[in-house]
Amino acid sequence: MNILVGHTNMDMDCIGSIVLGKYLYPDYQAVKSRLIHPVAQNLYSLYKKRLNFIQSKELSGKIIDNMVVFDTRSQSRVKEYLELLQGPWSGNIIIYDHHHEDTSDINNATIIEGFYGANTTLVALELIKKNIVIDSEAATIALSGLFADTGNFTHTNIKPEDFHVAEWLMSSGANIKLVREFVNALNQDYQINLFHQVLNRIQYKNIHGNSVILCHLPLKEQVNGLAAIAEKVFEIENPDALFIVFGFQKEKSALIVSRSNTEAINLSQIMSHWGGGGHAQASAASVKGDHSDKLFSDLSQFLVETLAPALRAEEIMTKSVYCINENWSILEASLFLEKVAHTGAPVTDQEENLTGIITLRDISKARKASQMNAPVKSYMSRKLQTCNINTSLKDIGRILGVYNVGHLPVTRNNKVVGLITRTDYLHQWNNQYVSDKSL
Ligand SMILES: [Mn+2]
């Protein structure tokens, strides 16, 4: 017999990949892992019949000829099926996987890979290429996988192809209301309750310029759906990274759930320290032992020791800044800005202390009032926002946005040492995107 399998503890992206995979391999039998991930439980129960998975234990004694694996390339995540291939096995294994960071150690396998936000995208692209038509239930299941693995299309691992596949799935009749039910995971009362408990306990830390949220929540026993709670907190608070340690008294174990919004904080690396895994931006680790408070302080300490400093003003500012003297006339300032092709500049006094900002807008006000000979200090803006060389990229974005300023002088002892414009700020994000793509 030929089988289609996914990683153990199947999630929605895994199930989405298999449901589409069945169109590529119609005579293969889909097999359910021993465990279904809690976030996928709802979807699985509702589509049990449609999915028609057999249990992995039903395979014992059967001779397996070929196997297709979805959403993993690591032996440790498909152990339950590999154990069934007894003796000298000569079948084929084909892998469809989007995890480029994982250990690739399944013997004699052909890997079909594509580093999209979701594995479902990789499989869907094959169907699109072959002009295969799918039904609306498959489209709904697949689209749920796509939403889940891309954090509702906001994780930075997302690629244009993920959007392309989403469009195709919608055209194939995916039901977005159902998708919403499956991915909007805080649907249990106890989850909402725990969500508020987490919010009450979060600690905001600045670790070398990275905004990090930490939380320790001891619970009587393990419950499902904790990752969804972390996801929600992450969405609302929007830090650079989030780490929640859930302690389980009854099981004498703990779970670290983490999310990151920056390439500088690679969670699959950090979580591997505690035997966990996942993506660079979403990862978890299960830890044995009932000392979750010790685990929490170890984790905090580890982050302080290992996190790289975040981008700061010093790294993105323009260092040679054109300043305008407050006693110059508006006309002089206007000619000067035109010459250096800037839309504004910091204004300084005789001692080179920062006293204001003048922009083309201020100059045009003076022009309308026929005051081109008035001194700059009478038209400049004195309501100043400044930062220092250590201000983080995140805080710079906040200042530019909240105060609606286009020029942010970087000062030391009231002297201008640099200037950051909106363009400089946006440029940083574009740079990050380019380096994402090169992965
Ligand atoms: Mn996946």
Boltz pocket constraint, residues with backbone or C-beta under 6 A from the ligand:
constraints:
  - pocket:
      binder: B
      contacts: [[A, 13], [A, 14], [A, 71], [A, 98], [A, 117], [A, 118], [A, 119], [A, 149]]
      max_distance: 6.0
